[in-house]
């Protein structure tokens, strides 16, 4: 049960909000009121584009700040869970990113997803890979492939510092009307678990489906 805060935490988040007098933002669109000026429309569009690019970082930093406010006590957890609607696992990922990728290690003009890929690297490597990704115009997938390829080279050449390679086996049990459906669900769950791990951590991943013994 969420701790009592004196009010419903969700009530603090309005269903809509106005920006630049004429633009009302909702969960599903923008409603235009009156007749905005060109400058107002330009500002509203600029804010929206910045929100698209920066929202992941904003959530990371706000969660980090809220959790640093010890004077708010148990209300911190209620505030984060009520407003984000995110699962505990996703919040944990954002929390980890806030610790491993402080603002000084982020590169402007590089998407949030790219930063997630390099989160598990050393700080100097994070900036180096992000800058290279920006210069080369890599997609998130291409950056992940380049990081993994470099790790393989380091492992094979023995130049990696304090690197240990482990084989981890995940056991996922699912129930479904048919073997095909169960295999599909199990494969999707394993891929979801792997995706939530910090980028660059997995050198290789294989999924094998076997029928459980009755």
C-alpha positions as CSV (number, residue, x, y, z in Angstrom):
1,X,0.0,0.0,0.0
2,X,1.3,3.4,-0.9
3,X,2.1,5.7,2.0
4,X,-0.3,8.4,2.8
5,X,0.8,11.7,1.3
6,X,-2.3,13.8,2.1
7,X,-3.4,13.7,-1.5
8,X,-3.6,11.5,-4.5
9,X,-0.1,11.6,-6.2
10,X,-1.7,11.3,-9.7
11,X,-3.7,14.5,-9.0
12,X,-0.5,16.5,-9.2
13,X,-0.1,15.6,-12.9
14,X,-2.7,17.4,-15.0
15,X,-4.4,15.6,-17.9
16,X,-3.4,18.4,-20.2
17,X,-1.2,21.5,-20.0
18,X,-0.9,24.8,-21.9
19,X,2.2,26.0,-23.6
20,X,2.7,29.5,-25.0
21,X,-0.9,30.5,-24.4
22,X,-2.4,28.7,-27.5
23,X,-1.2,25.1,-27.4
24,X,-2.8,22.6,-25.2
25,X,-0.9,19.3,-25.0
26,X,-2.7,16.0,-24.2
27,X,-1.7,12.4,-24.1
28,X,-2.9,11.9,-27.7
29,X,-2.3,15.2,-29.4
30,X,-2.2,19.0,-29.4
31,X,-5.2,21.3,-29.3
32,X,-4.7,24.8,-30.8
33,X,-6.6,27.6,-29.1
34,X,-7.2,31.1,-30.5
35,X,-4.7,32.1,-33.3
36,X,-1.0,31.6,-32.3
37,X,1.7,33.8,-33.7
38,X,4.5,32.3,-35.9
39,X,7.0,32.7,-33.0
40,X,4.6,30.8,-30.6
41,X,4.3,28.0,-33.1
42,X,8.0,27.9,-33.6
43,X,8.6,27.7,-29.8
44,X,6.0,25.0,-29.3
45,X,7.5,22.9,-32.1
46,X,11.0,23.4,-30.7
47,X,9.9,22.4,-27.2
48,X,8.2,19.3,-28.6
49,X,11.3,18.1,-30.5
50,X,13.5,18.7,-27.5
51,X,11.1,16.7,-25.4
52,X,11.3,13.8,-27.8
53,X,15.1,13.8,-27.8
54,X,15.6,14.6,-24.1
55,X,12.7,12.9,-22.3
56,X,14.8,9.8,-21.4
57,X,17.5,11.9,-19.8
58,X,14.9,14.1,-18.1
59,X,13.3,11.0,-16.5
60,X,16.8,9.7,-15.4
61,X,17.7,13.0,-13.8
62,X,14.4,13.5,-12.1
63,X,14.3,10.0,-10.6
64,X,17.9,10.6,-9.4
65,X,16.9,13.9,-7.8
66,X,13.7,12.7,-6.2
67,X,15.5,9.8,-4.7
68,X,18.2,12.1,-3.3
69,X,15.5,14.0,-1.3
70,X,15.7,12.1,2.0
71,X,13.4,14.7,3.6
72,X,10.6,13.4,1.4
73,X,10.8,9.9,3.0
74,X,8.5,7.2,1.7
75,X,6.7,9.7,-0.6
76,X,9.6,9.5,-3.1
77,X,8.7,5.9,-4.2
78,X,5.0,6.8,-4.5
79,X,5.8,9.9,-6.5
80,X,8.0,8.0,-9.0
81,X,5.7,5.0,-9.4
82,X,2.5,7.1,-9.7
83,X,3.8,9.5,-12.3
84,X,5.9,7.3,-14.6
85,X,3.7,4.3,-14.8
86,X,6.9,2.3,-15.3
87,X,7.6,-1.2,-14.0
88,X,10.0,-1.7,-11.1
89,X,12.5,-3.2,-13.6
90,X,12.4,-0.2,-16.0
91,X,12.7,2.2,-13.1
92,X,15.7,0.2,-11.9
93,X,17.3,0.6,-15.4
94,X,16.7,4.4,-15.3
95,X,18.2,4.5,-11.8
96,X,21.3,2.6,-13.0
97,X,21.7,4.9,-15.9
98,X,21.6,8.0,-13.7
99,X,24.5,6.6,-11.6
100,X,26.6,5.3,-14.5
101,X,26.0,8.1,-17.0
102,X,26.2,11.5,-15.2
103,X,25.5,14.6,-17.4
104,X,29.2,15.3,-18.0
105,X,29.5,11.9,-19.8
106,X,26.6,12.5,-22.2
107,X,27.1,13.8,-25.7
108,X,24.6,16.3,-27.1
109,X,23.0,15.3,-30.4
110,X,23.2,11.6,-29.6
111,X,20.0,9.7,-28.8
112,X,19.2,8.4,-25.3
113,X,19.2,4.8,-26.6
114,X,22.9,5.2,-27.7
115,X,23.8,6.3,-24.2
116,X,22.1,3.2,-22.8
117,X,24.4,1.0,-25.0
118,X,27.6,2.4,-23.5
119,X,26.3,2.7,-19.9
120,X,28.4,-0.3,-18.7
121,X,31.7,1.0,-20.1
122,X,34.3,3.1,-18.3
123,X,33.6,6.8,-18.2
124,X,36.3,7.8,-20.8
125,X,35.1,5.0,-23.1
126,X,31.5,6.2,-22.9
127,X,32.3,9.6,-24.2
128,X,34.7,8.2,-26.8
129,X,32.1,5.8,-28.2
130,X,29.3,8.4,-28.2
131,X,31.5,10.9,-30.0
132,X,32.5,8.3,-32.6
133,X,28.9,7.2,-33.0
134,X,27.9,10.9,-33.6
135,X,30.7,11.4,-36.2
136,X,29.9,8.1,-38.0
137,X,26.1,8.5,-37.8
138,X,25.7,5.1,-36.3
139,X,22.3,3.7,-35.4
140,X,21.8,2.3,-31.9
141,X,22.2,-1.2,-33.3
142,X,25.4,-0.3,-35.2
143,X,26.9,1.2,-32.1
144,X,26.1,-1.9,-30.1
145,X,27.7,-4.1,-32.8
146,X,30.9,-1.9,-32.8
147,X,31.2,-2.0,-29.0
148,X,30.8,-5.8,-29.0
149,X,33.3,-6.2,-31.8
150,X,35.9,-4.1,-29.9
151,X,35.3,-6.1,-26.8
152,X,36.0,-9.4,-28.7
153,X,39.2,-7.9,-30.1
154,X,40.3,-6.9,-26.6
155,X,39.5,-10.3,-25.1
156,X,41.4,-12.1,-27.9
157,X,44.4,-9.8,-27.7
158,X,44.5,-9.9,-23.9
159,X,44.4,-6.1,-23.7
160,X,41.2,-5.8,-21.7
161,X,41.7,-4.9,-18.1
162,X,40.2,-7.1,-15.4
163,X,37.8,-8.8,-17.8
164,X,36.1,-12.1,-16.9
165,X,33.9,-13.9,-19.4
166,X,31.1,-16.0,-17.9
167,X,28.4,-18.2,-19.5
168,X,25.0,-17.5,-17.9
169,X,22.1,-19.9,-18.5
170,X,18.5,-18.5,-18.1
171,X,15.7,-20.9,-17.3
172,X,12.3,-19.6,-18.3
173,X,9.2,-21.7,-17.8
174,X,5.9,-20.8,-19.5
175,X,2.5,-22.4,-20.0
176,X,0.6,-22.2,-23.2
177,X,-2.0,-24.2,-25.2
178,X,0.6,-25.5,-27.6
179,X,4.4,-26.1,-27.8
180,X,4.7,-23.5,-30.6
181,X,3.0,-20.8,-28.5
182,X,5.0,-21.7,-25.4
183,X,8.3,-21.5,-27.4
184,X,7.3,-18.1,-28.8
185,X,6.5,-16.7,-25.3
186,X,9.7,-18.1,-23.8
187,X,11.8,-16.7,-26.6
188,X,10.2,-13.2,-26.2
189,X,10.7,-13.3,-22.4
190,X,14.4,-14.2,-22.8
191,X,15.0,-11.4,-25.3
192,X,13.2,-9.0,-23.0
193,X,15.5,-9.9,-20.1
194,X,18.6,-9.5,-22.3
195,X,17.4,-6.2,-23.7
196,X,17.1,-4.8,-20.1
197,X,20.7,-5.6,-19.3
198,X,23.2,-2.6,-19.7
199,X,24.4,-2.2,-23.3
200,X,27.6,-3.8,-24.2
201,X,27.5,-6.4,-21.4
202,X,26.4,-9.3,-23.7
203,X,29.1,-10.5,-26.1
204,X,27.0,-13.2,-27.6
205,X,23.5,-14.5,-26.9
206,X,21.8,-17.8,-28.1
207,X,18.3,-18.9,-27.4
208,X,17.5,-22.6,-27.3
209,X,14.0,-23.9,-26.7
210,X,13.5,-27.4,-25.2
211,X,10.3,-29.2,-24.3
212,X,10.0,-29.6,-20.5
213,X,9.7,-33.1,-19.1
214,X,6.4,-34.0,-17.6
